[in-house]
Amino acid sequence: MSILKVDTINEKTSGNGVQIAGHVVQVVQGTSTSYLVLGSNNTHVDTGLTATITPKSASSKILILHSSAILGTATHDIILRLLRGSTNIHNLNFWSDNSNYTFMTGAFQYLDSPSTTSATTYKTQVYKNQNDLLYNYVNEVTSKSTLTLMEIAQ
């Protein structure tokens, strides 16, 4: 095991700041308890789950973690997608083919490179092509969907 002991860390170039790559700079979490029921629609629908982060550096990466409860019945394709602003950046595809309800956990992680220091909003949408879909399913307890954003220094 190594130990690094320092009294002072000075910038190599004035005004650049001291940078240590790979650490978490900040964490932001969006949550939603909204219950969304979709009938046959063949369109992408906002889930109401959003989170906004303002990166401290344009070189930072944003690690996105998502979790939600999804219930579907013979829906065939269910697509959960992640958007940065209005741009689709990630898709998670589910499929069910039975007449009973199928419970699914809409969990994913995605590493994004937004290359900005401006406020950046992420949101989720769901799509289904037939029958019923219940996003953020509520039964005996209220489900809470989460969208966690972690800025990772590079």
MIVEX-869856 format. One record per residue: residue in one letter; x, y, z of N, C-alpha, C in turn. Coordinates in pm, whole numbers, plus 32768, in hexadecimal, padded with zeros to 4 digits. Each point is the difference from the previous one (the first is absolute). Example, Ala and Ser with C-alpha at 12.3 -4.5 7.8 and 13.67 -1.06 7.14 Angstrom:
// residues 2
a85277DC7830C7FA780778000805A80788000/s7FDD80697FB88052807780067FB3806D8049/
END
This chain:
// residues 154
m80547F8B80007FAC807580008059807B8000/s7FD680657FB3804A807D7FF77FB6806F8049/i804B805C80367FC680748042803C807C7FC0/l7FAA805D7FDB802B807F7FC67FE4806C8067/k80698044802A7FF2806C8060802F80817FBE/v7FAC80678007802580827FC67FD4806E805F/d8047806F7FFC7FD88076804A7FB880627FA5/t802980037F817FC6805E7FA17FFD7FC17F76/i7F9480197FB57FF97FDB7F747FF380837FB3/n8060801B7FA77FFF80797FB17FDD7FE17F70/e7FBA805F7FC07FDF7FF27F73807F80047FAC/k80057FAD7F9A806F80037FA27FF8807F7FAC/t7F88801F7FCF7FE780797FB17F9780528048/s801F807A801D7FA68057804A7F77800C7FBB/g7F957FF1804F7F78800E7FCB7FC27F7E7FD2/n804D7F947FF87FC87F807FD37FC27FAF8071/g8025801B807B7FCD7FB4807080457F79800A/v7FF57FC4807280387F7A80157F947F9C7FDB/q80207FA07FAB7F9E7F9E7FD3802B7F748029/i7FA47FB7803980177F7480237F957FB07FB9/a802A7FAE7F9F7FA07FB67FAC7FC57F89804A/g7F857FDE7FD97FC07F86802F7FAD800D807D/h7FF98072803C7FB1800E807A7F76803C7FE1/v7FA47FE9805C7F7A80387FF180038091802C/v7FD880587FA780008090801B7F7E80298046/q7F907FCD7FCE7F7E802080397F9B7F947FDC/v7F967FF8804F7F947F9F7FE97F7B804B8006/v7FAA7FE47F9E7F7A803B7FFB7F9E7F8C7FEB/q7F8E800580447F9D7F967FEC7F76803B7FE9/g7FBF7FCD7F987F7580207FE77FAC7F888027/t7F8B801980387FA67F9380267F73801E7FCF/s7FB37F967FF27F74800F7FD97FAE7F90803D/t7F8D802480357FA07F9C802E7F8480007FA7/s800980477F8E7F9080057FA37FE97F777FC1/y7F837FDA7FFC7FD67F7F7FCA7FCE80187F72/l803E7FBE7F9E7FDE80167F747FC57F807FC5/v7F8A800B7FC67FBE7F8F7FBF7FF7801F7F6B/l80347FA67FAE7FFB80127F6E7FA97F957FC3/g7FA980297FA57FB87FA17FAC804D7FF57F7D/s7FC87FC07F9C80457FF57F7F8014808A7FC5/n807D80237FE6801880877FCD8072800A7F9C/n805F7FA68003807180037FA1804A80857FFD/t800280478071804D807C800880527FFF8081/h8066805480048050801080797FBD80688059/v7FEF7FDE807F7FB98055805E805D80228074/d8004808080278050802980737FCD7FBD807E/t805D7FCF80537FDB7FBF807E7FEE80648071/g803380797FED7FFC8063806A807D7FFE8057/l805C7FA57FE2807C7FF4804D806F804F7FBA/t803480658045806C80537FC88066801F806D/a807880257FD580688031805A8059805D7FAF/t802E806B803F805580627FBC80828010804D/i806F80017FB580848011803B804B806A7FB0/t8051804F8045805680627FBF80907FD48017/p803D7FBF7F9B808A7FCE8011806180728020/k805F7FE48056806680638025806C80097F95/s800E7F967FAE80657FFE7F967FC47FC37F81/a802580367F8D7FCD7FCB7F80803B7F777FE2/s806D7FDB8041803C7F7C7FE77FC47F938059/s7FAB8025805E7FC47F9E805A7FA37FA17FB6/k7FF27F8A80377F9D7F9E7FD37F8E80038066/i7F897FDA7FD37F8D7FF780597FD47F6D8004/l80097FC380767FD07F7780137F6F8009802C/i7FA87FC17FB17F70800780167FCF7F77802F/l7FBA7FFF80707FC67F8580377F6980138005/h7FB77F9E7FD07F6D80097FFD7FC47F818039/s7F90801180477FB57F8E80337F6C80248005/s7FAC7FA27FD07F6F801480057FBA7F797FFC/a7F857FFE80307FAD7F887FFC7FA680087F85/i80017F977FAF7FB07FFE7F857FAD7F7F8000/l7F82800D7FDA7FA77F8E7FF67FBF80047F77/g80037F917FB97FC57FFC7F7A7FB27F807FEB/t7FA480027FA17FB57F897FDD80037FEE7F68/a80357F927FD480077FDE7F718021807B7FAC/t805F804D802E801F807E7FBE80657FF07F90/h803B7F8C7FF7806B7FEA7F9F80718061801A/d801580647FAF8071805A80177FDD80718060/i8057800F80647FFD8072805B808B803C7FF6/i800780817FE7808280427FF8800380708067/l80667FFB8053801A806A805F8078804C7FC8/r7FF280827FEE807080497FC5802780788055/l807F80237FF1803C806F8048801E806F7F9D/l7FD980798024801B80737FAA80558067804B/r805D803B7FB880498075802F7FC480757FB3/g7FB8805780467FB280667FBA7F967FB97FAE/s800280147F7C7FA17FBC7FA880427F917FAF/t807F7FE1801F804A7F9B7FB47FFD7F798046/n7FD27F997FBA7FFF7F78803480907FCD8004/i802F7FD78078808A7FD1800B800C7F6F802D/h7F927FC2802F80087F75802E7F757FC17FFE/n7FFA7F807FD97F827FB47FFF800F7F7F804D/l7F977FDA80487FFA7F7F80427F817FBD7FD0/n800C7F8C7FBF7F8F7FBC7FC37FD37F898054/f7F7E7FF9801D7FC37F8F80457FA17FBD7F9E/w7FE07F84801C7FA07FBA7FAB7FB27F9E8054/s7F7C7FFF7FF07FAE7F9B80447F987FCE7F9E/d7FE07F81800C7FA07FC47FA47FAA7F9B804A/n7FB18033805C7F9F7FA980427F8880548028/s7F967FBF80277F86804A8021800280318090/n80607FD1804F800A802C808B8059807B800A/y7FF18047806E805980718017808C7FCF8021/t806380457FCB808C7FE08017804180778045/f803D7FE680748044806A8049809280087FD2/m802F80797FE8808A80157FD4803C8073804F/t80817FFA801580478070803D8048804A7F92/g7FDB807C7FED804180527F99807E803D803A/a80697FAF800B807D8030803A806C80037F94/f8049806E7FFD807280087FA4806280668034/q80787FFB7FCB806480668016803B80257F79/y8025807E7FF1803480317F828067806D801D/l80717FFB7FBA8068806480117FFB80607F8A/d7FE2807E801D7FEE80657F97807380638002/s801C803A7F8C806580697FF07FBD807C7FC5/p7FC0805280537FB780727FC9805980727FCE/s807E80058029806080677FD27FCC808E8011/t7FD1801F80777FC98085801B800D80218094/t7FF88081801E7FF5802D808C7F7980458014/s7FA77FF07FA07F788037800A7FA57F9C8047/a7F968031803B7F9D7FA880407FCD7F9C7F99/t80027F8180237FDB7F947FA57F927FAC8041/t7F8F7FF57FBA7F8F7FB580367FF47F787FBC/y7FEF7F9A80517FE97F787FD17F717FDA8027/k7FBF7FB17FAB7F7A7FD1801F7FEC7F767FC1/t7F987FBD802D7FDF7F7C7FC87F7980067FBA/q7FF47FA87F9D7F827FEC7FB97FE97F6A7FF3/v7F827FD97FF27FDD7F747FE57FB17FF77F7F/y800C7F8D7FC27FBA7FE17F837FC87F73800E/k7F8C7FE97FC97FCB7F787FF67FAE7FF77F82/n7FF87F897FC97FBB7FF67F807F757FC28008/q7FDC7FC580727F777FCE800F7FE17FDD8090/n7F807FF880217FCD7FDD8084802E8061806C/d80017FD3807D8015805A8071809180048030/l80288077802E80828012803F7FEB805D8077/l80347FD980737FF780528078808E8021802A/y802380817FFA8086802D80267FF88036808E/n80617FDE805180048027808D7F897FC08048/y7FF37F7F7FEB7F8F7FB280307FE780128095/v7F81801480227FD68011808B7FA07F908023/n801D7FB9806E7FA67F9980327FEC801A8095/e80447FB580547FF280168091805080788030/v806680257FB7804F80778022801280537F82/t8020807D8012801A80597F8F80907FEC7FD4/s80147FDF7F8280877FF17FCA803D808A7FEB/k8084800580068047807C7FE6806A7FE37F97/s7FF2803D7F8C80667FF67F98806E80638020/t807C7FDA7FE080718059801A8058800E7F85/l803680767FF08060801F7F97807380498045/t80707FBB8013807280358047806D80257F9F/l8034807B800B806980347FA8807C80188054/m80707FC67FD6807E80148046806880397F9F/e8034807580208069803A7FAD80857FC0802A/i80457FC77F9C80817FBE8016806D80537FBF/a8061802D804F806F80517FCB80567FAA7FA5/q8034803F7F9480577FB97FA1808C803B8002/
END
